[in-house]
Amino acid sequence: MKKSNYKMKIKALRIDEEKRRRIATNSSELRKRAYEEAISWKGGTLSDKKSYLMYEYSNYKIVLKKPGKESPIEYNRCTYKDRTKGNNPNDMTPTLIKDGEIHENKLGFDNIFEMIHSIKDERALEILGTILFRMAYMLEYKNNEEGKVRLNISEEGLKILEDKCPLVKDIPIKVFLAMLEIISLNEDVKYHTLGYNDNFKNGTGKRNNLLTYVRLIAVLLERESFFSFAGSFARPPVGISSISNSKAFKIFPDLV
């Protein structure tokens, strides 16, 4: 495995050994509260969605709109845990708005993978992977002044990341992180609604979504096999390829 070239670690991103043993359990309450807020929002219609502002940076707004495409009653492509088919009434539409207009960038795995792949600075990739891993376990969140669970990225880590990689394609890195956050929140909302993660302690939803990006970054750093990464998409649970905790702690030096 290719080793990191950087000896100076960002102390604020470290996860001590005692906390590592409990990160899944400790993250469950924040995941649950974020879910409960999201499902409490009223929805509009597909042609007139209600918008909920999550983050705002400069001329960008990061918004969740309700409903999402899987919400209509006639939609029957969602598979519930009991194997029945139907719609997902809590699905939302993650949306990026720039200067009052919906940004043209798409938000599927392939689009996000392409954006991450565009980052060529090794240290930026290391820090991004570290922050996303911490986000997966709710370590980069806090309650805001209204008591709502919101992203709160380490200032030290974010400053270095912004210095190394201010933009991903044409999107500020801070905005990119916020977009990944609301996409992963929608994953938790969708999968919990379908019955797959009753207590928010397993990886289904948000965590697996973010840890798939982390594993891609490990591949780009040449510290993980591309073939293992690609092959995992075909194995249950299909559609994700999340990195294991043990591997992440070996690959991303700032975590340890």
One Martini backbone bead per residue (centre of mass of N, CA, C, O) as a GRO file, in nm:
protein
  256
    1MET     BB    1   0.096   0.036   0.022
    2LYS     BB    2   0.064   0.358  -0.009
    3LYS     BB    3   0.212   0.621   0.144
    4SER     BB    4   0.227   0.890   0.318
    5ASN     BB    5   0.391   1.223   0.282
    6TYR     BB    6   0.262   1.314   0.565
    7LYS     BB    7   0.349   1.410   0.905
    8MET     BB    8   0.142   1.636   0.948
    9LYS     BB    9  -0.114   1.644   1.162
   10ILE     BB   10  -0.459   1.677   1.236
   11LYS     BB   11  -0.572   1.680   1.551
   12ALA     BB   12  -0.886   1.738   1.515
   13LEU     BB   13  -0.921   1.446   1.343
   14ARG     BB   14  -0.883   1.270   1.568
   15ILE     BB   15  -0.937   0.928   1.690
   16ASP     BB   16  -0.954   0.780   1.962
   17GLU     BB   17  -0.949   0.461   2.074
   18GLU     BB   18  -1.199   0.471   2.257
   19LYS     BB   19  -1.396   0.601   2.044
   20ARG     BB   20  -1.378   0.382   1.819
   21ARG     BB   21  -1.557   0.165   1.977
   22ARG     BB   22  -1.828   0.390   1.972
   23ILE     BB   23  -1.913   0.538   1.704
   24ALA     BB   24  -2.176   0.400   1.621
   25THR     BB   25  -2.340   0.443   1.881
   26ASN     BB   26  -2.285   0.758   1.916
   27SER     BB   27  -2.431   0.837   1.631
   28SER     BB   28  -2.739   0.760   1.653
   29GLU     BB   29  -2.879   1.011   1.780
   30LEU     BB   30  -2.813   1.218   1.556
   31ARG     BB   31  -2.943   1.064   1.326
   32LYS     BB   32  -3.227   1.059   1.446
   33ARG     BB   33  -3.271   1.369   1.470
   34ALA     BB   34  -3.234   1.435   1.172
   35TYR     BB   35  -3.467   1.260   1.074
   36GLU     BB   36  -3.700   1.387   1.241
   37GLU     BB   37  -3.686   1.660   1.109
   38ALA     BB   38  -3.732   1.577   0.811
   39ILE     BB   39  -4.019   1.430   0.858
   40SER     BB   40  -4.163   1.702   0.969
   41TRP     BB   41  -4.186   1.803   0.700
   42LYS     BB   42  -4.348   1.947   0.460
   43GLY     BB   43  -4.506   1.883   0.155
   44GLY     BB   44  -4.557   1.903  -0.169
   45THR     BB   45  -4.506   1.891  -0.503
   46LEU     BB   46  -4.345   1.808  -0.786
   47SER     BB   47  -4.414   2.109  -0.904
   48ASP     BB   48  -4.429   2.216  -0.576
   49LYS     BB   49  -4.184   2.241  -0.376
   50LYS     BB   50  -4.054   2.229  -0.065
   51SER     BB   51  -3.818   2.432   0.111
   52TYR     BB   52  -3.499   2.354   0.295
   53LEU     BB   53  -3.266   2.518   0.462
   54MET     BB   54  -2.932   2.418   0.557
   55TYR     BB   55  -2.724   2.596   0.378
   56GLU     BB   56  -2.502   2.898   0.366
   57TYR     BB   57  -2.270   3.018   0.103
   58SER     BB   58  -2.274   3.294  -0.004
   59ASN     BB   59  -2.423   3.215  -0.327
   60TYR     BB   60  -2.513   2.954  -0.165
   61LYS     BB   61  -2.764   2.690  -0.154
   62ILE     BB   62  -2.860   2.422   0.067
   63VAL     BB   63  -3.125   2.198  -0.026
   64LEU     BB   64  -3.437   2.059   0.078
   65LYS     BB   65  -3.684   1.886  -0.103
   66LYS     BB   66  -4.049   1.854  -0.104
   67PRO     BB   67  -4.055   1.606  -0.280
   68GLY     BB   68  -3.950   1.314  -0.416
   69LYS     BB   69  -3.946   1.077  -0.670
   70GLU     BB   70  -4.042   0.836  -0.449
   71SER     BB   71  -4.328   0.952  -0.329
   72PRO     BB   72  -4.537   0.865  -0.504
   73ILE     BB   73  -4.786   0.633  -0.496
   74GLU     BB   74  -4.718   0.510  -0.792
   75TYR     BB   75  -4.458   0.437  -0.678
   76ASN     BB   76  -4.283   0.086  -0.702
   77ARG     BB   77  -3.937   0.068  -0.650
   78CYS     BB   78  -3.948   0.011  -0.355
   79THR     BB   79  -3.780  -0.185  -0.097
   80TYR     BB   80  -3.875  -0.340   0.162
   81LYS     BB   81  -3.780  -0.541   0.417
   82ASP     BB   82  -4.044  -0.734   0.346
   83ARG     BB   83  -4.039  -0.705   0.006
   84THR     BB   84  -4.210  -0.488  -0.055
   85LYS     BB   85  -4.370  -0.263  -0.272
   86GLY     BB   86  -4.307   0.100  -0.324
   87ASN     BB   87  -4.301   0.390  -0.177
   88ASN     BB   88  -4.134   0.706  -0.052
   89PRO     BB   89  -4.265   0.955   0.142
   90ASN     BB   90  -3.963   1.082   0.249
   91ASP     BB   91  -3.851   1.177   0.006
   92MET     BB   92  -3.595   1.383  -0.136
   93THR     BB   93  -3.435   1.693  -0.281
   94PRO     BB   94  -3.130   1.760  -0.350
   95THR     BB   95  -3.013   2.111  -0.359
   96LEU     BB   96  -2.843   2.349  -0.570
   97ILE     BB   97  -2.790   2.704  -0.520
   98LYS     BB   98  -2.711   2.973  -0.755
   99ASP     BB   99  -2.812   3.279  -0.767
  100GLY     BB  100  -3.121   3.147  -0.755
  101GLU     BB  101  -3.018   2.890  -0.913
  102ILE     BB  102  -3.013   2.588  -1.029
  103HIS     BB  103  -2.774   2.372  -1.037
  104GLU     BB  104  -2.651   2.158  -1.290
  105ASN     BB  105  -2.547   1.959  -1.106
  106LYS     BB  106  -2.525   1.639  -1.043
  107LEU     BB  107  -2.598   1.364  -0.769
  108GLY     BB  108  -2.466   1.114  -0.842
  109PHE     BB  109  -2.223   0.894  -0.812
  110ASP     BB  110  -2.083   0.964  -1.082
  111ASN     BB  111  -2.060   1.270  -1.030
  112ILE     BB  112  -1.905   1.256  -0.761
  113PHE     BB  113  -1.669   1.089  -0.857
  114GLU     BB  114  -1.570   1.295  -1.066
  115MET     BB  115  -1.513   1.520  -0.863
  116ILE     BB  116  -1.306   1.366  -0.691
  117HIS     BB  117  -1.116   1.293  -0.933
  118SER     BB  118  -1.031   1.604  -0.984
  119ILE     BB  119  -0.853   1.564  -0.742
  120LYS     BB  120  -0.483   1.597  -0.721
  121ASP     BB  121  -0.431   1.645  -0.426
  122GLU     BB  122  -0.322   1.445  -0.180
  123ARG     BB  123  -0.390   1.604   0.080
  124ALA     BB  124  -0.682   1.668   0.008
  125LEU     BB  125  -0.777   1.374  -0.001
  126GLU     BB  126  -0.709   1.301   0.288
  127ILE     BB  127  -0.890   1.511   0.425
  128LEU     BB  128  -1.154   1.440   0.291
  129GLY     BB  129  -1.165   1.145   0.388
  130THR     BB  130  -1.161   1.215   0.688
  131ILE     BB  131  -1.415   1.391   0.703
  132LEU     BB  132  -1.612   1.178   0.586
  133PHE     BB  133  -1.570   0.972   0.807
  134ARG     BB  134  -1.666   1.159   1.037
  135MET     BB  135  -1.948   1.208   0.918
  136ALA     BB  136  -2.043   0.909   0.926
  137TYR     BB  137  -2.004   0.950   1.267
  138MET     BB  138  -2.089   1.246   1.363
  139LEU     BB  139  -1.805   1.433   1.417
  140GLU     BB  140  -1.917   1.701   1.226
  141TYR     BB  141  -2.131   1.784   1.458
  142LYS     BB  142  -2.400   2.005   1.576
  143ASN     BB  143  -2.584   2.211   1.762
  144ASN     BB  144  -2.759   2.464   1.707
  145GLU     BB  145  -2.937   2.738   1.821
  146GLU     BB  146  -3.206   2.547   1.750
  147GLY     BB  147  -3.121   2.231   1.796
  148LYS     BB  148  -2.990   2.146   1.526
  149VAL     BB  149  -2.847   1.924   1.311
  150ARG     BB  150  -2.515   2.022   1.206
  151LEU     BB  151  -2.263   2.105   1.029
  152ASN     BB  152  -1.909   2.107   1.187
  153ILE     BB  153  -1.623   2.174   1.074
  154SER     BB  154  -1.312   2.169   1.117
  155GLU     BB  155  -1.120   2.444   1.092
  156GLU     BB  156  -0.842   2.327   1.037
  157GLY     BB  157  -0.919   2.125   0.814
  158LEU     BB  158  -1.067   2.325   0.623
  159LYS     BB  159  -0.838   2.526   0.569
  160ILE     BB  160  -0.645   2.327   0.432
  161LEU     BB  161  -0.839   2.228   0.217
  162GLU     BB  162  -0.890   2.511   0.087
  163ASP     BB  163  -0.593   2.559   0.012
  164LYS     BB  164  -0.565   2.294  -0.170
  165CYS     BB  165  -0.908   2.294  -0.242
  166PRO     BB  166  -1.134   2.526  -0.324
  167LEU     BB  167  -1.226   2.345  -0.577
  168VAL     BB  168  -1.490   2.146  -0.730
  169LYS     BB  169  -1.454   2.234  -0.998
  170ASP     BB  170  -1.696   2.503  -0.940
  171ILE     BB  171  -1.704   2.415  -0.632
  172PRO     BB  172  -1.691   2.470  -0.324
  173ILE     BB  173  -1.581   2.261  -0.083
  174LYS     BB  174  -1.793   2.338   0.133
  175VAL     BB  175  -2.036   2.284  -0.052
  176PHE     BB  176  -1.974   1.992  -0.119
  177LEU     BB  177  -2.002   1.886   0.171
  178ALA     BB  178  -2.298   1.976   0.207
  179MET     BB  179  -2.409   1.799  -0.017
  180LEU     BB  180  -2.324   1.526   0.102
  181GLU     BB  181  -2.488   1.558   0.355
  182ILE     BB  182  -2.784   1.571   0.230
  183ILE     BB  183  -2.765   1.307   0.082
  184SER     BB  184  -2.712   1.126   0.334
  185LEU     BB  185  -2.967   1.203   0.485
  186ASN     BB  186  -3.163   1.090   0.272
  187GLU     BB  187  -3.069   0.799   0.312
  188ASP     BB  188  -3.167   0.768   0.601
  189VAL     BB  189  -3.461   0.832   0.546
  190LYS     BB  190  -3.521   0.610   0.339
  191TYR     BB  191  -3.425   0.349   0.497
  192HIS     BB  192  -3.592   0.385   0.751
  193THR     BB  193  -3.868   0.383   0.610
  194LEU     BB  194  -3.803   0.078   0.494
  195GLY     BB  195  -3.671  -0.078   0.767
  196TYR     BB  196  -3.328  -0.098   0.788
  197ASN     BB  197  -3.283   0.128   1.050
  198ASP     BB  198  -3.405   0.152   1.353
  199ASN     BB  199  -3.128   0.264   1.535
  200PHE     BB  200  -2.878   0.389   1.368
  201LYS     BB  201  -2.617   0.170   1.396
  202ASN     BB  202  -2.586   0.112   1.112
  203GLY     BB  203  -2.480   0.161   0.771
  204THR     BB  204  -2.745   0.223   0.665
  205GLY     BB  205  -2.709   0.488   0.449
  206LYS     BB  206  -2.517   0.736   0.532
  207ARG     BB  207  -2.257   0.578   0.596
  208ASN     BB  208  -2.224   0.417   0.329
  209ASN     BB  209  -2.218   0.658   0.146
  210LEU     BB  210  -1.960   0.800   0.263
  211LEU     BB  211  -1.769   0.539   0.261
  212THR     BB  212  -1.757   0.525  -0.048
  213TYR     BB  213  -1.595   0.785  -0.091
  214VAL     BB  214  -1.356   0.700   0.081
  215ARG     BB  215  -1.274   0.456  -0.093
  216LEU     BB  216  -1.218   0.609  -0.347
  217ILE     BB  217  -0.989   0.777  -0.230
  218ALA     BB  218  -0.807   0.534  -0.170
  219VAL     BB  219  -0.773   0.465  -0.469
  220LEU     BB  220  -0.650   0.743  -0.562
  221LEU     BB  221  -0.405   0.693  -0.346
  222GLU     BB  222  -0.311   0.389  -0.374
  223ARG     BB  223  -0.453   0.214  -0.098
  224GLU     BB  224  -0.661   0.070  -0.295
  225SER     BB  225  -0.843  -0.150  -0.467
  226PHE     BB  226  -1.024  -0.124  -0.749
  227PHE     BB  227  -1.147  -0.413  -0.764
  228SER     BB  228  -1.269  -0.418  -0.481
  229PHE     BB  229  -1.443  -0.170  -0.512
  230ALA     BB  230  -1.609  -0.264  -0.761
  231GLY     BB  231  -1.706  -0.547  -0.653
  232SER     BB  232  -1.886  -0.445  -0.408
  233PHE     BB  233  -2.137  -0.348  -0.576
  234ALA     BB  234  -2.236  -0.664  -0.628
  235ARG     BB  235  -2.253  -0.691  -0.325
  236PRO     BB  236  -2.391  -0.729  -0.042
  237PRO     BB  237  -2.488  -0.435  -0.044
  238VAL     BB  238  -2.598  -0.299  -0.310
  239GLY     BB  239  -2.451   0.013  -0.432
  240ILE     BB  240  -2.194  -0.025  -0.249
  241SER     BB  241  -1.837   0.070  -0.112
  242SER     BB  242  -1.733   0.044   0.181
  243ILE     BB  243  -1.522   0.119   0.424
  244SER     BB  244  -1.335   0.010   0.663
  245ASN     BB  245  -1.217   0.098   0.961
  246SER     BB  246  -0.940  -0.041   0.961
  247LYS     BB  247  -0.855   0.078   0.686
  248ALA     BB  248  -0.890   0.381   0.743
  249PHE     BB  249  -0.673   0.392   0.977
  250LYS     BB  250  -0.438   0.320   0.769
  251ILE     BB  251  -0.484   0.544   0.533
  252PHE     BB  252  -0.566   0.785   0.741
  253PRO     BB  253  -0.356   0.965   0.942
  254ASP     BB  254  -0.556   1.175   1.094
  255LEU     BB  255  -0.719   0.950   1.266
  256VAL     BB  256  -0.439   0.867   1.462
   0.00000   0.00000   0.00000
